[in-house]
Amino acid sequence: VLSNIGSIYLRLSKFQEAIESYERAKLLNEKDSALRVYLGHAYARIGKYREAISEVSKAVELGNTSNEVQFFLGNLYLCAKNKESALAQHAIVQRSNPELARKLYQAIYSDKLIILSLDEIARK
């Protein structure tokens, strides 16, 4: 329920409220990788890239290794001005989705982020 409330806040662009709901939901289920992706998205929307990277990295550790999540993590590294880690994410995405990897590569070298919708990221 808290995760659903967080998603409603996120869609309403009430990012701090979304974070609070997701953080409470995380206390109930620390191994919910989708929740971690949504929480990372909320943190990113308020410019807290370190926290966003931490949450999305944890989602990957928990098994959410979709190309879209890996791509999102690469974009977060770009937001945090960590080009080396963004390139590492590019290499991961390249193995299974060259087209998506090309977009990340372009973002790395053009300093323009390529944004996937939250639905594209989280549904994987």
N, C-alpha and C positions, 0 to 999 in steps of 0.2 A: 504494500500500500504506500509506504513512504517513497519508494522508487517511482511509483506512478505519480505521486504528488510532485516529486522533483521534476519529472518529465513535463508536467503541466506548467510548472514555473519556468522551465527552460524554454518551452515554446512561447511563453508570454514575455520572454526576455527579462525575467526576474531572476537574474543569475545568482545573486547571493542567497535568495530563498531556495533556489534549486540546490545549491551547494549544501545548505543546511539540511535539507531533506535527504539528499543522497548520502551525506556523512552519517546521519542517523540510521539510514537503511544499511549502510556498510557495517555498522556495529552488529547488525543482526545477521549479516551474511557477507563475511569478508572475502569469500571466494566467488562472488558474482562478477564475472568479467565484464558483462554488458553494463552493469551498474558503474564499474570503474571507468569505462569508456565515456559514459554520459557525464560522470563527475569530472573527468578530464576535460570534456568539452566545456562544461560550465566554468571551470577554472580558466580555461583559455579565453573565454569570452570576456573575463574581467582582467585579462593580462597577467594572470598568475601562471606563467608557463612552466616554472619549476614544479609546481604542484600538479599541473596538467600532465607533464611528462611522467612524473612519478606514478600517477594513477593509470595512465595508458600503458606504461611499461609493466605495471603489475597485472593489467589485463592480459598482456601478451604472455607473461610468466604463467598465468592461470590457464593458458591455452587458447586465447582469442588471437590467433595468428593470421587472420584474414588479410588479404592484400590491402583492403581499405583501412583497416586499423593500423597496419604497418605504414601505409601512406600518411595517415593522420599523424602518427608519431613522427614521421619525417618532417612534416609541416610544423609540428610543435618545436622540433629542434631548430628549424629555421627561424621561428618566432623568437626563440631564445638565443639566436645568433650562434648556434653550434653547428657550423657547416660540416664538420667532420662526422658528427653523429647522423646528420641528415644524409650524408653520402653513404654511411653504413646502412641506413634504412633503405636507400635507393638500391643497394646491392641485394638486399633481402627481397624487395618487391620484384626486382628484375628477374629473379629465378622463375617466378610463376606468372607474372603479368607484365610483359614488356611495355605495353601501351601505358599502363598506369605508372610504371617506372619512368617512362619518357617524360610524363607530365611532372613528376617529382624532380627529375633532372633539370628540366626547364626552369622550374621554380627555384632550384638551388642556384642556378647560374644567371637568372634574371632578377632575382630578389622580388619576384611576384609569387605570392602564395596561390596555390590552386586549391580551391575549397570544394570539398565534397559535402553534400548535405549530411546532416546528422543521421538521417534515416539510412543513407548509403553506408555510413560507417558502422552504425550500431546493429544493423540487421544481419551482418555477416557473422 
